[in-house]
Amino acid sequence: MAYDVQAPLQSAAGGLAELEQRVHDDLACLCYPPSNWVVPTAVEGEEQVHDVVVIGGGMCGLVASFALIGAGIQNIRIFDRSPVGFEGPWLTYARMETLRSPKQLTGPAYGMASLTFRAWYVAQFGNETWAELDKIPRPMWMEYLRWYRKVLDLPVENGVEVKTILPEGELMRLTLSGEGAREKSVLARKVVMATGRDGMGHPSIPGFVDNLPAKYWAHSSHDIDFAALRGKRVVVVGVGASAVDNAAEALEAGAAEVRHLIRRKEMPCINKLMGIGSFGFTAAFPQLGDARRWQIMNYSLRTQTPAPRGSTMRVSRHANAYFHFDAAVDKTELDGDEIVVSTSQGKTVRADFLILGTGFGVDPLARKELDGYADKILLWQDRFTPPEGQENTELGNYPYLANDFTFLEREPGQAPWLANIHSFNSGAAASLGKMSGDIPGISEGAAWLAREIAAKLYTENFGQYWQRLLDYDTPELRGDEWTASPLPDEARTAVRQQA
């Protein structure tokens, strides 16, 4: 039976207070949080060992932590370097007006209707407004995530940056900095890198800006002073979502002109992975084998996910916006205060400022937290040789992960501690699919992650759990529930049978 996503909710909460009580009641019925079952880990001295440290308090970190606590793993810490309420990209470098994802997707709700964006929205604005809503405004999504954190009472510690993750025996030591850090370092058995879209790499900065002074250019993820672009000529490299959103910001700030320089010969128009998204795809992807996973991801990267229609119209409604196709950037140089951009067409474009909408690259070597051993991480290029015509350097740089989101060693025995670090971010896409970064599959990914971590924690201390089984002696029967009866002798039994 199919349900109309626009049909009004018949028992919607009449405000956030009522919805929050509903969430608490739902959690009580689900016995959340269950008792912590994990055997404490002891080390010399009095230093505490945390069962899991989650790096990142954005959407991925929040739902991962909710899943872990719901799995009875309560000895956790959650660190985020951002100020409270500014975790993730939503109020920093994300500049789209609305989310791309359809409004009805349940996202981080983890199977709870009362935790969905829809429940939160309708409780405040009503069913009619929900029916009229097209896409979710980006700042509103951040409001929802703030509420999600608050109503679940998730213990995120803000202003804490994890500088390094280093092995210490069978544990991992995380060194910390930032105004929110209560210690210089902490010990953990497992680490979850819920670090978002750039969480396993860095912004992609093409070499053609190497000799261009920093004041003349910025990546789309940088803090850009758009007001300073008023009356300026701006070149935006690329035509993906981030490129288009930054172009729109520049135009709305009063830029004299904005020119997209696009290496593709035509505009990408179809979001291919959206067309095959399903629970089956999410569940099957890690089991498809290397060749099929590469085939799907390579095709997706090559066809490119287009910018949303609304974002593109936000640019093209301006008469001083231009889309130049088959115009890859060859080099840039300064002529006085002008940037001279040479293109693959043999033509040049002059500008005052350059914005790189070139996305993020996946490169474990770029992660400072992993300094000293990032080169020991197994990558797809180490494991799989693609068929002719399917080569893809970008995809080859993705880490080749185990099914529990952990890194694998490039050479067995060289870095066994990698099995304690879970890459629950966009770097997992090639190995496990898009279940640790995007809204559609995030709850399934968190459930998978929590289950796998729970299994590891249990297996690693099996001897202690076996002893718990042997030692358990709480009786369910007290001895007064029955009366023992002697068996009758054979002679009497026989007489009774004859009678």
Backbone hydrogen bonds, N-H to C=O, Kabsch-Sander energy under -0.5 kcal/mol:
donor,donor_aa,acceptor,acceptor_aa,energy
5,V,3,Y,-0.6
7,A,4,D,-1.1
12,A,9,L,-0.8
19,L,15,G,-2.2
20,E,16,L,-3.0
21,Q,17,A,-1.8
22,R,18,E,-1.9
23,V,19,L,-2.5
24,H,20,E,-2.3
25,D,21,Q,-2.4
26,D,22,R,-2.7
27,L,23,V,-2.6
28,A,24,H,-2.1
29,C,25,D,-2.4
30,L,26,D,-1.6
31,C,28,A,-1.3
32,Y,27,L,-2.9
37,W,72,G,-1.6
38,V,72,G,-0.6
42,A,40,P,-0.5
47,E,44,E,-0.5
50,H,48,Q,-0.5
50,H,187,L,-2.5
51,D,75,N,-1.8
52,V,75,N,-1.3
53,V,190,K,-2.1
54,V,77,R,-3.1
55,I,53,V,-0.6
55,I,192,V,-3.4
56,G,54,V,-0.8
56,G,79,F,-3.7
62,L,58,G,-2.8
63,V,59,M,-2.2
64,A,60,C,-2.1
65,S,61,G,-2.2
66,F,62,L,-2.4
67,A,63,V,-2.2
68,L,64,A,-2.3
69,I,65,S,-2.6
70,G,66,F,-2.2
71,A,67,A,-1.0
71,A,68,L,-0.5
72,G,69,I,-1.8
73,I,68,L,-2.2
74,Q,72,G,-0.7
76,I,74,Q,-2.2
77,R,52,V,-1.6
78,I,155,P,-0.7
79,F,54,V,-2.6
80,D,157,E,-2.2
86,F,83,P,-2.0
92,T,89,P,-1.5
94,A,89,P,-2.4
99,L,136,I,-2.8
103,K,134,D,-0.5
105,L,102,P,-1.6
109,A,106,T,-2.1
110,Y,107,G,-0.6
112,M,109,A,-1.4
113,A,111,G,-0.6
115,L,112,M,-1.5
116,T,113,A,-1.4
120,W,116,T,-2.0
121,Y,117,F,-2.9
122,V,118,R,-3.1
123,A,119,A,-1.9
124,Q,120,W,-0.7
124,Q,121,Y,-0.9
125,F,121,Y,-2.8
126,G,122,V,-1.8
130,W,126,G,-1.6
131,A,127,N,-2.3
132,E,128,E,-1.5
133,L,129,T,-1.3
133,L,130,W,-0.5
138,R,97,E,-2.1
141,W,137,P,-1.6
142,M,138,R,-1.3
143,E,139,P,-1.7
144,Y,140,M,-2.3
145,L,141,W,-2.2
146,R,142,M,-2.2
147,W,143,E,-2.1
148,Y,144,Y,-2.8
149,R,145,L,-2.3
150,K,146,R,-2.1
151,V,147,W,-3.3
152,L,148,Y,-1.6
153,D,149,R,-0.6
153,D,150,K,-0.8
154,L,149,R,-1.9
156,V,154,L,-2.2
157,E,78,I,-3.1
158,N,156,V,-0.7
159,G,80,D,-0.8
159,G,82,S,-1.3
160,V,80,D,-2.1
161,E,177,S,-2.9
163,K,161,E,-0.7
163,K,175,T,-2.7
164,T,175,T,-0.9
165,I,369,E,-2.5
166,L,173,R,-2.8
168,E,171,L,-2.9
171,L,168,E,-2.0
172,M,188,A,-2.8
173,R,166,L,-3.7
174,L,172,M,-0.5
174,L,186,V,-2.8
175,T,164,T,-1.7
175,T,173,R,-0.6
176,L,184,K,-3.0
177,S,161,E,-1.9
180,G,159,G,-2.6
181,A,159,G,-0.6
181,A,178,G,-1.6
186,V,174,L,-2.0
187,L,48,Q,-0.7
188,A,172,M,-2.3
189,R,50,H,-2.3
190,K,51,D,-1.2
191,V,420,N,-2.8
192,V,53,V,-2.9
193,M,191,V,-0.6
193,M,422,H,-3.3
194,A,55,I,-1.3
194,A,192,V,-1.4
195,T,193,M,-1.3
199,G,196,G,-1.4
201,G,198,D,-1.3
202,H,361,G,-1.8
204,S,359,G,-2.7
205,I,203,P,-0.8
209,V,206,P,-1.4
210,D,207,G,-2.0
212,L,209,V,-1.8
216,Y,213,P,-2.1
217,W,214,A,-1.2
218,A,354,L,-1.8
220,S,356,L,-2.4
222,H,219,H,-2.2
224,I,222,H,-0.9
226,F,224,I,-1.4
228,A,225,D,-0.8
229,L,226,F,-1.8
230,R,227,A,-1.4
231,G,254,G,-2.9
232,K,229,L,-2.4
234,V,232,K,-0.6
234,V,257,E,-2.6
235,V,353,F,-2.4
236,V,259,R,-2.7
237,V,235,V,-0.5
237,V,355,I,-2.8
238,G,236,V,-0.6
238,G,261,L,-2.4
244,V,240,G,-2.5
245,D,241,A,-2.5
246,N,242,S,-2.1
247,A,243,A,-2.0
248,A,244,V,-2.3
249,E,245,D,-1.9
250,A,246,N,-2.1
251,L,247,A,-2.4
252,E,248,A,-2.7
253,A,249,E,-1.3
254,G,251,L,-1.5
255,A,250,A,-2.1
256,A,232,K,-1.7
257,E,232,K,-1.3
258,V,320,N,-2.2
259,R,234,V,-2.5
260,H,258,V,-0.5
260,H,322,Y,-3.3
261,L,236,V,-2.6
261,L,259,R,-0.5
262,I,260,H,-0.6
262,I,324,H,-2.6
272,K,270,I,-1.3
274,M,271,N,-0.7
275,G,271,N,-0.8
275,G,272,K,-1.1
276,I,272,K,-0.5
276,I,273,L,-0.9
277,G,273,L,-0.7
282,T,278,S,-2.2
283,A,279,F,-2.6
284,A,280,G,-2.6
285,F,281,F,-2.2
287,Q,284,A,-2.0
288,L,285,F,-1.7
293,R,289,G,-2.3
294,W,290,D,-2.7
295,Q,291,A,-2.2
296,I,292,R,-2.3
297,M,293,R,-2.6
298,N,294,W,-3.1
299,Y,295,Q,-1.8
300,S,296,I,-2.3
301,L,297,M,-2.6
302,R,298,N,-2.4
303,T,299,Y,-2.3
304,Q,300,S,-1.5
307,A,239,V,-0.6
312,T,308,P,-2.2
313,M,309,R,-2.7
314,R,310,G,-1.6
315,V,311,S,-0.8
315,V,312,T,-0.8
316,S,312,T,-2.6
317,R,313,M,-1.6
318,H,315,V,-2.0
321,A,318,H,-1.3
322,Y,258,V,-2.3
324,H,260,H,-2.4
324,H,322,Y,-0.6
325,F,323,F,-0.7
326,D,264,R,-3.3
327,A,262,I,-3.4
330,D,328,A,-0.5
330,D,342,S,-3.2
331,K,342,S,-1.3
332,T,208,F,-0.6
333,E,340,V,-1.6
335,D,338,E,-2.8
337,D,335,D,-0.6
338,E,335,D,-1.7
339,I,351,A,-3.3
340,V,333,E,-3.4
340,V,338,E,-0.6
341,V,339,I,-0.6
341,V,349,V,-3.2
342,S,331,K,-2.7
342,S,340,V,-0.6
343,T,347,K,-2.6
344,S,328,A,-2.1
346,G,343,T,-1.9
349,V,341,V,-2.3
351,A,339,I,-2.2
352,D,233,R,-2.9
353,F,233,R,-1.6
354,L,216,Y,-2.1
355,I,235,V,-2.9
356,L,218,A,-2.8
357,G,237,V,-1.9
357,G,355,I,-0.9
358,T,356,L,-0.6
361,G,202,H,-2.9
363,D,200,M,-2.1
363,D,361,G,-0.6
366,A,363,D,-2.3
367,R,364,P,-1.6
368,K,366,A,-0.8
370,L,367,R,-1.6
371,D,368,K,-1.5
373,Y,370,L,-1.9
374,A,370,L,-1.1
376,K,373,Y,-2.2
377,I,374,A,-1.6
378,L,408,L,-3.0
380,W,398,Y,-2.6
381,Q,396,G,-2.3
382,D,379,L,-1.0
383,R,379,L,-0.9
383,R,380,W,-0.7
384,F,380,W,-2.8
390,Q,387,P,-2.4
396,G,392,N,-2.1
397,N,393,T,-1.0
397,N,394,E,-0.8
398,Y,395,L,-1.5
400,Y,378,L,-2.5
401,L,399,P,-1.0
402,A,406,T,-2.7
405,F,402,A,-1.7
407,F,418,L,-1.0
407,F,421,I,-1.2
408,L,400,Y,-0.6
410,R,376,K,-3.1
414,Q,411,E,-2.1
418,L,415,A,-2.0
419,A,416,P,-1.6
420,N,417,W,-2.3
421,I,418,L,-1.7
422,H,191,V,-3.5
422,H,420,N,-0.6
423,S,405,F,-3.6
423,S,421,I,-0.6
424,F,422,H,-1.5
425,N,423,S,-1.4
426,S,196,G,-1.6
428,A,425,N,-2.1
429,A,426,S,-1.6
431,S,428,A,-0.5
432,L,428,A,-3.1
433,G,428,A,-0.6
433,G,429,A,-1.6
435,M,433,G,-1.9
442,I,438,D,-0.6
442,I,439,I,-0.8
443,S,107,G,-0.6
445,G,441,G,-2.2
446,A,442,I,-2.2
447,A,443,S,-2.3
448,W,444,E,-2.1
449,L,445,G,-2.7
450,A,446,A,-2.7
451,R,447,A,-2.2
452,E,448,W,-2.3
453,I,449,L,-2.5
454,A,450,A,-2.5
455,A,451,R,-2.2
456,K,452,E,-2.0
457,L,453,I,-2.8
458,Y,454,A,-2.2
459,T,455,A,-2.6
460,E,456,K,-2.7
461,N,457,L,-0.8
461,N,458,Y,-0.7
462,F,459,T,-1.5
464,Q,461,N,-0.9
465,Y,461,N,-1.8
466,W,462,F,-2.7
467,Q,463,G,-2.0
468,R,464,Q,-1.9
469,L,465,Y,-1.7
470,L,466,W,-2.2
471,D,467,Q,-2.7
472,Y,468,R,-1.5
493,T,489,D,-1.6
494,A,490,E,-2.4
495,V,491,A,-2.3
496,R,492,R,-2.1
497,Q,493,T,-1.8
498,Q,494,A,-2.1
499,A,495,V,-2.4
